Structure formats: C-alpha cells, structure tokens
Amino acid sequence: MSHNLLKGKKGIIFGALDEKSIAWRTALRCVEEGAEIVLTNAPFAIRMGEINQLAAQCNAPVIPADVTNLEDIENLFIKTKEHFKGGVDFILHSIGMSVNLRKGNEYTNLNYDFMQKSVDISAISFHKILQTAYKLDAINEWGSVVALSFIAAHLAFPNYNEMADIKAMLESITRSFGYKYGMKKKVRINTISQSPTYTTAGQGISGFDGFTTFAEKMSPLGNATADNCAEFAVTLFSDYTRMITMQNIFHDGGFSSTGVTEAVIATLDK
Ligand SMILES: NC(=O)c1ccc[n+]([C@@H]2O[C@H](COP(=O)([O-])OP(=O)(O)OC[C@H]3O[C@@H](n4cnc5c(N)ncnc54)[C@H](O)[C@@H]3O)[C@@H](O)[C@H]2O)c1
C-alpha cells in the first residue's frame, strides 16, 4: 500500500546486489511511495548481481560507481543531475564489505592492507559521497541521507571483526558531516542500526545463523526484516522526519535496550 510519502522526490540508492539486499527492498519501497530513483553499484556487482531486473521494475537508470573511486562518484552525481535536471532529495548508502572477514582473518590477526580497503569501502566511501555531493551542490535543501550501521559499533560481538570499528567510524562521519551539511543546506544525515538480516553481506559473518536466532530471542518485537528497514528508510526520506539529523537510530525490535529476555533465560536455566 502506498501513502505517496515520497511523491515528487528524487534519490540515489547505493548497494542493491540482489533481491535480499536492504538497498533492493528500499528501492522498491521508495518507488512505491512515489519517488524517482537512480540505482548504483560497483561495476563488478552490476556484472555479477541482478540490478538490471530491479532497474526495469523501478524504471530507473543504473550508473556504475565504485565508491572507493572519487571520479566514479563525481561522474555518478553529474549524470544523476543531468537525468533529474537538478539535485536529489535523498541518498541511501547501503554498502559494506570486510576483506578480512572474507579471507577468514580473525580480529586478532588482521591484515592491515585488507583493513584499509574495508574502511575505504564501508566508511570512508560515505565521506567521499557526502563531500562530492557538497562540492557539486547535488543534494536539495532539506534532503535526507541514510547509511546502514550495526550495533557492534557500540557493543562487542565476537565475530563482527573489523566491521565493528568501521561502523563506529561510519556513525562518526554521520555526526560530523551532518553538522556541516545541516548548517549549509538543512541536509540531514542519519544511520539506521539494523537487526541481523539475511543478505549476502550478513551471511558472510561467521555464526550469523546462531546470532540471528539469539537476537530474535532478545528482541521484544523480534528482528527487523529488510522490508521493515526499507519502510523505516522511507520515513527518514520523507518530510515527516525533517528535524532528525546526526543520529544513529536503532531499528532492531528493542534488542539494543534489552538486558535479557525470558526466552534466553529459559534456554540457560538448569
Ligand atoms: N545484513 C545484515 O545483517 C546487516 C545488519 C546491519 C547493517 N547492515 C548493513 O547494511 C548495508 C547493506 O548490506 P546488505 O546486508 O544489504 O548486504 P548486500 O551484500 O546485499 O549489500 C552490500 C552492497 O555493498 C556493495 N559494495 C561492495 N563494495 C562496493 C564498492 N567498492 N562500491 C560500491 N558498492 C560496493 C555490494 O555490491 C552490495 O550491493 C551494509 O552497510 C551492511 O553492513 C547489514
């Protein structure tokens, strides 16, 4: 059901790989709510993934951009401005990749070249996107930018590895750039800290199944799905959340505020 929350709005969605992706679900929901979008992903992901199917469904162009590459990002904004004949109202950064996780390196045995690559893709890319948009004046007044985070930025989780530190940086960029862009143009910038979600990136974390079940048992409302996340992102892109900026908002069914639940105690009681 559509409420036309994004009628007349234009946006860029980064990170739709396949139909499980949070970005994929969000792209569909934004279009349902009346938005026009541009889709983007890294060239290798466009070749390997299914983004062209999504593009057809959303009537959206796909403009490739490796988010570690400033020229790609600049080209994306220039082409998007041409396409929309103006700036955008919202941006979703739904990008994450840990090279050390992929290579099976423990947190106590990180390869630092890999770590730098992971930081570049998953956190500095957010700064690169915002700085490029800022310089090209590519986001309209009262625009909204959202990135995806995870609670491991605040609490220790054994298997989240270097991504915990990287998400902490992502959340910090959200505050620092949120200040600058808010002052300059009333652009708001927030992160959504999402429940564990079955996607390609999520399933790359070892012990993901067990942790997802644990989070479900630890959340009064249960885990938030990718579709729930898409709906929440739509509200952040809408005009009804105009005064929220520089925040990390937990979208996790209550997990982050729960000490323990009866369901978890029951599994441990002797
Ligand atoms: N799945 C979860 O459990 C979960 C929980 C909390 C937060 N998140 C975050 O949500 C976001 C989206 O992940 P997802 O779970 O939908 O997984 P996903 O694998 O579907 O999406 C990750 C995307 O990042 C893109 N990407 C990787 N390297 C890139 C590059 N160099 N340039 C441009 N794009 C690049 C991939 O192509 C892919 O589309 C990530 O930031 C992730 O950390 C996921």
The ligand as an SDF file (V2000), in Angstrom:
LIG
                    3D

 44 48  0  0  0  0  0  0  0  0999 V2000
   22.6510   -7.8780    6.7220 N   0  0  0  0  0  0  0  0  0  0  0  0
   22.7890   -7.5100    7.9840 C   0  0  0  0  0  0  0  0  0  0  0  0
   22.6730   -8.3020    8.9210 O   0  0  0  0  0  0  0  0  0  0  0  0
   23.0680   -6.0550    8.2930 C   0  0  0  0  0  0  0  0  0  0  0  0
   22.8070   -5.5790    9.5870 C   0  0  0  0  0  0  0  0  0  0  0  0
   23.1030   -4.2340    9.8760 C   0  0  0  0  0  0  0  0  0  0  0  0
   23.6380   -3.4220    8.8780 C   0  0  0  0  0  0  0  0  0  0  0  0
   23.8770   -3.9350    7.6330 N   0  0  0  0  0  0  0  0  0  0  0  0
   24.4640   -3.0610    6.6190 C   0  0  0  0  0  0  0  0  0  0  0  0
   23.5550   -2.8960    5.5550 O   0  0  0  0  0  0  0  0  0  0  0  0
   24.2860   -2.4740    4.4100 C   0  0  0  0  0  0  0  0  0  0  0  0
   23.8090   -3.2720    3.1980 C   0  0  0  0  0  0  0  0  0  0  0  0
   24.1810   -4.6070    3.2860 O   0  0  0  0  0  0  0  0  0  0  0  0
   23.2060   -5.8150    2.9530 P   0  0  0  0  0  0  0  0  0  0  0  0
   23.0540   -6.5660    4.2130 O   0  0  0  0  0  0  0  0  0  0  0  0
   22.0120   -5.3580    2.2210 O   0  0  0  0  0  0  0  0  0  0  0  0
   24.1390   -6.7350    2.0030 O   0  0  0  0  0  0  0  0  0  0  0  0
   24.4170   -6.7420    0.4360 P   0  0  0  0  0  0  0  0  0  0  0  0
   25.5680   -7.6730    0.2710 O   0  0  0  0  0  0  0  0  0  0  0  0
   23.1900   -7.0650   -0.3140 O   0  0  0  0  0  0  0  0  0  0  0  0
   24.8640   -5.2410    0.0940 O   0  0  0  0  0  0  0  0  0  0  0  0
   26.1920   -4.7740    0.2100 C   0  0  0  0  0  0  0  0  0  0  0  0
   26.4460   -3.9260   -1.0290 C   0  0  0  0  0  0  0  0  0  0  0  0
   27.7040   -3.2440   -0.9700 O   0  0  0  0  0  0  0  0  0  0  0  0
   28.1420   -3.1330   -2.3260 C   0  0  0  0  0  0  0  0  0  0  0  0
   29.5610   -2.7980   -2.4600 N   0  0  0  0  0  0  0  0  0  0  0  0
   30.6350   -3.5110   -2.0010 C   0  0  0  0  0  0  0  0  0  0  0  0
   31.7660   -2.9270   -2.4040 N   0  0  0  0  0  0  0  0  0  0  0  0
   31.4280   -1.8110   -3.1130 C   0  0  0  0  0  0  0  0  0  0  0  0
   32.1590   -0.7960   -3.7950 C   0  0  0  0  0  0  0  0  0  0  0  0
   33.5090   -0.8010   -3.8060 N   0  0  0  0  0  0  0  0  0  0  0  0
   31.4630    0.1780   -4.4280 N   0  0  0  0  0  0  0  0  0  0  0  0
   30.1130    0.2120   -4.4190 C   0  0  0  0  0  0  0  0  0  0  0  0
   29.3600   -0.7230   -3.7930 N   0  0  0  0  0  0  0  0  0  0  0  0
   30.0170   -1.7310   -3.1510 C   0  0  0  0  0  0  0  0  0  0  0  0
   27.8600   -4.5420   -2.8540 C   0  0  0  0  0  0  0  0  0  0  0  0
   27.9520   -4.6220   -4.2650 O   0  0  0  0  0  0  0  0  0  0  0  0
   26.4620   -4.7780   -2.3200 C   0  0  0  0  0  0  0  0  0  0  0  0
   25.4960   -4.3170   -3.2400 O   0  0  0  0  0  0  0  0  0  0  0  0
   25.7580   -2.6330    4.7580 C   0  0  0  0  0  0  0  0  0  0  0  0
   26.2830   -1.3960    5.1820 O   0  0  0  0  0  0  0  0  0  0  0  0
   25.7110   -3.5850    5.9350 C   0  0  0  0  0  0  0  0  0  0  0  0
   26.8560   -3.5050    6.7600 O   0  0  0  0  0  0  0  0  0  0  0  0
   23.5840   -5.2180    7.3250 C   0  0  0  0  0  0  0  0  0  0  0  0
  1  2  1  0
  2  3  2  0
  2  4  1  0
  4  5  1  0
  4 44  2  0
  5  6  2  0
  6  7  1  0
  7  8  2  0
  8  9  1  0
  8 44  1  0
  9 10  1  0
  9 42  1  0
 10 11  1  0
 11 12  1  0
 11 40  1  0
 12 13  1  0
 13 14  1  0
 14 15  2  0
 14 16  1  0
 14 17  1  0
 17 18  1  0
 18 19  2  0
 18 20  1  0
 18 21  1  0
 21 22  1  0
 22 23  1  0
 23 24  1  0
 23 38  1  0
 24 25  1  0
 25 26  1  0
 25 36  1  0
 26 27  1  0
 26 35  1  0
 27 28  2  0
 28 29  1  0
 29 30  1  0
 29 35  2  0
 30 31  1  0
 30 32  2  0
 32 33  1  0
 33 34  2  0
 34 35  1  0
 36 37  1  0
 36 38  1  0
 38 39  1  0
 40 41  1  0
 40 42  1  0
 42 43  1  0
M  CHG  2   8   1  16  -1
M  END
$$$$
